Each structure stands twice: as C-alpha cells, then as structure tokens.
C-alpha cells in the first residue's frame, strides 16, 4: 500500500480531488481549536482599555472569526461547504506573556467534520487582532494554533493530550 492509498483526498491517479461524502452517515460533529497572539504589554493594555484607534478589537475579531467559519470551504480547496449549527468564539486577554488566547468551537449535523472551520476561525480571529493593532505593534506573534478536540463521525472523539499543550491554552 502506497502512502497515497491512505490519503483519501487523492484519486487512483494520485490527483487531488474533493472526497465524496454522500454515502457517509449524518452525525453531530464538533471541533474545538485554540491559538494565541503574543504582543507587547502596552498593546494588550490598549486593547483592554478600548484605546485602539480602529475600535473594539475583540468584538471585531470575534465577528471575523465567526464569519471565517462560514467561508472555510472557499479558502481551503478541498473542504466541503457545511451547514453549521453553532459557532462560539472566546477571546481571552492574558499576561506573562501578554497575549490574547482565541478558542473556537464549531458544530454541525453533517457528513464531514468541522475541524477546518474551527482552525480557520482561530486563525482569522488572530489575524484580525494583528491587523487592528499593527500600527502600534508589528512584532506580534501568532502561535500555537491547534485542534484540541473533535467529535463525531466514524472516528468519534479525539482529544489532544493536554500535557503536550503550552500553558497559555
């Protein structure tokens, strides 16, 4: 068995294609992703105090993250469009180091998982924070974007070993 045989995004000729999920059972699917943007203390203080010139950084980032889940299939070439049933985004300021932690949980009743939607939400939420704050802090660092949990489908529940996660999550 070649390595291509185990990757179902390739056809028998080795060409990338969108997987046909039509025969898969509809199940409740959920995924939880997390990531963070590390910044200068002064930047975080400006965000928390509402002194950023572009407006409510966390509010705009939350909306951007939610919107991104609905557009994932347009950004990731082999992702399916999904009818999402729920999206939750949390943006939590933290110190030592100064950062904002973004967590996104996405749900649907469907034939394929929502891992990419949860990861896209986190990525776009953090990118939005960068965009809104780059005028005062170009050194911000997006890091530790990862899937923490997925549930549903044939493989059921998968959870990341929390001992392997950085303490900021």
N, C-alpha and C positions, 0 to 999 in steps of 0.2 A: 504494500500500500504506500503510495507516494504521499508527500506532505500535502499536495493539492487535494487528494481524496478526502482528507479530514476537514478541509475548509469548504463549507457549503456555499460560499459566495463565488465559487468558480465552477464553470460548466465542464463537461468532459474534455473539452479542448483547452482547458486552462484559462479561459477568458472570464473576466469578472462579469457577473450578472446579478440581477436582483432575485433573491430567493423567493420562490412561490410558497406563500404561507397559507394558501387557500384550503388545504386539507388539514391544517392544524386546528386543534380544539381551541375555542374561545375560553380563556380563563382570565381571572383577575390578575393583573400584572402590576407590580410596583417596583420602584427603584429609588434609592437614596444615594446622593452624591454630595461631596463636600470639597471645598478648596479654600484658599485664603489669599489675600493680598496684603503684603507686608509693606509698611510705609513709615515715614518719619512721624515721631510723636506729634509734632506740630500739625501735620496733615490730618491725623486722626482727631486731634482736638478741634480743628476747623470743621470737620465733618460732624462731629458730635454736637458742636455748638451752633450749627446751622449757618456758619460764616463763609461757606464756599460760594463764590460768585455765580455759579451756574445753577444754584438751587438745592433742593432736597436730594442729596447724593444717594442716600439709602432708599428713598422712595422711588427714584428714577431707576436705580439698579434693580430693585425688586420687580418693577414692571417690565424692564428689559429682559430679565431672566425668565419671567412667565411667558412673554412674547416669544422668546427664543425656543421654548419647548414646542410651540406650535409651528415653528419653521424648521425644525431639525431635519425633516425629510427633504427640504430644499437645499440644505447645506451639506449634508452627508450623502454622497451619491447613491449608495445602495440601501439607505434607510427607507422604511415604508411610511406613508402618511398614516397617522393614527388619530382616532377619536379619543382624546384624553378626557378622563373623568375628574381629574383633580391635579392641581399643582400647588405646592406650598414652597415658599422661599423664605428662609430666615437669614438675615444679615446681622451678625453679632460683632460689635466692636470689642477688642481685647487688647491688653497691654503685655509687654515683656515677651516677645517684641510687639510693638504697635502694629495692629493688623485688623482686618475685618474678615471674619470667617463666614463663608456663604454655604448654606446647606439647602439642598433642593430635593423634595420628594415628589415624584410624579406617579400617577396611577392611570390605568385604563382597563377596560374589558376588551381583550383583543387576542390576536393570534401571534403576536410577536411582542417582545419586551420593550421596556421604556428606559433602558439604561442610557442610551444615547441622548434621549431627551433630558434626563436628569443631569448628565455631564455637560450638555450644551447649556442648560440653564445656569449652572455654576460658572462656566467659562464666560458666558456673555454678561452675567451679573458682575463678575470681577473686572472684565474689560470695560464695562460702563463706569465703574468706580475709577479706573485708571483714566479714562477719557475725561471725566468730570474734574479730576484732581491734578492732571499732568502739568498744568500751568505752574503749580507750586511744588510739585514733587515728581520729577521724571524718573527717579530711581526706585519707584515702587516695583515690587516683585510679586508676580502671580506664581503660586506654588502649591504643591500637594493636592492637585485636583485628582480626585479618585472616586471610584464607586465604593460605597460602604456596604450596600445590601441590595439584592434583587430578589424578587419573589414571583412565583407564578410559572406557568408553562410546564413543559416536560421535566425540566431540571429542578423545579421547585425553589426552595430557599437557598441562597448563597449569602454568606456574610464574611466580610473581611475580618481577619484576626486583628482585633483592636490593639493588641500588644505591639503590632507592627506599624501602627499609625503614630505620627508625631503628636505630641501632647496638645497641640493647638486645636485638634479636631474634637 
